[in-house]
Amino acid sequence: MRRITQQALSLLGSISLALSAHGIAQAAQDSVKVGMMLPYSGTYADLGNNIDQGFQLYIDEQGGTLDGVKIEYVRLDDESNPSKGPENANRLVNRDKVDVMVGTVHSGVAMAMAKVANDTDTLLIIPNAGAMAITGPLCSNNIFRSSFSNWQPGYAMGKVAADKFGHKTAVTVTWKYAAGDESVQGFTEGFEEGGGKVVRNLTVPFPDVEFQALLTEIASLKPDAVYTFFAGGGAVKFVLDYAAAGLKDNISLYGAGFITDGTLQAQGKAAEGLYTTLHYADDLDLAKDKSFREAYEKKFNRAPDVYSVQGYDAAQMLHAGLKEAKGDFSNRDAVVKGMSSATYDSPRGKLTLSPSHNPVHDLYLRKVENGINAYQGVAVAQLGDPARGCRLK
């Protein structure tokens, strides 16, 4: 009797250990908690919502799981406020125990997120903010970007303004913050490589939208062209004010594509004819983009934009990592390898990642025609980012 009892206890112990081990394995694979830290209010609210919806769409297309792993969401409004960035990011990691952070739009907030991600070894996917330092001096194995660096569309527009349109002088206008400064830096490099000269850099504090003094100065300088970097509500106001000041027909206005992405309806006729450069256009002749746009419009009852694409590709990147890890998110080396080495079938076209985890993709020339950002051609093919200061290997 005693022997039977001992055998039973031994058997029960073995079953218990097996179940415990199975439970641990299942816990590692059952779900991944994603912290969506985006602007859900304020100037960039529409951008944040579109990123979120693009991410959702990809997950939904996979049946709500990625390689058998359920995706759970924690959403936090970052208010595009850099001073709150560290607190909010730490809250997601330490209180909400997220496995992955996805965010954000504002480069200043993204810088705070990158620091927290590095300090806590948390995976971070950036679906918009293009701060060059994040894939430069702050580059890290656990930080990825599904969007662009601020330098990329600026550089492409500088090349186009000088090489295609033959402009010799330009003025730049932007908010005075990292994204604007770096976009202008890219434009200046591309423009001066083509023999042009930037004669003045004009700025306003973020998120001010009082542009009249700057428009008066532009009119007095009489450059061949104006390059601008604004987004959201600021982009709407600048394009309307530029046309109202009578400058549209006299001084060519160009921009990084964010000035017209998600803003065309509000800008109306004032935006017609405006050339921009970006890694997406509204009428790309790509099977993936057509299916993406159809699915997005069906689900959300409106057209997607570049922010929707960047959210969609952020989810694709997480999926590539989980595929390589066979659904085991705790195998971080495999997750990072999968995300780093994949070639993504993006609505924007072929997308790979540079060694600093920044997208390498085509930059398109677009023209506003009949209320869309119409494709005009490839401005610069498969353009990477300089990644200055990155020592990631």
Secondary structure as UniProt FT lines:
FT   HELIX           2..30
FT   STRAND          31..38
FT   TURN            43..44
FT   HELIX           45..61
FT   TURN            62..64
FT   STRAND          65..66
FT   TURN            67..68
FT   STRAND          69..77
FT   TURN            79..80
FT   HELIX           82..84
FT   HELIX           85..90
FT   HELIX           91..95
FT   STRAND          100..102
FT   HELIX           107..120
FT   STRAND          123..126
FT   HELIX           132..135
FT   TURN            136..138
FT   TURN            141..142
FT   STRAND          143..145
FT   HELIX           151..159
FT   HELIX           160..164
FT   STRAND          169..175
FT   HELIX           178..193
FT   TURN            194..195
FT   STRAND          197..204
FT   TURN            206..207
FT   HELIX           212..221
FT   STRAND          225..229
FT   HELIX           232..244
FT   TURN            245..246
FT   TURN            248..250
FT   STRAND          252..256
FT   HELIX           257..259
FT   TURN            260..263
FT   HELIX           264..267
FT   HELIX           268..271
FT   TURN            272..273
FT   STRAND          275..278
FT   TURN            282..283
FT   HELIX           287..300
FT   HELIX           306..324
FT   TURN            325..327
FT   TURN            329..330
FT   HELIX           332..341
FT   STRAND          344..346
FT   TURN            347..348
FT   STRAND          349..353
FT   TURN            355..356
FT   STRAND          359..369
FT   TURN            370..371
FT   STRAND          372..383
FT   TURN            388..389
//
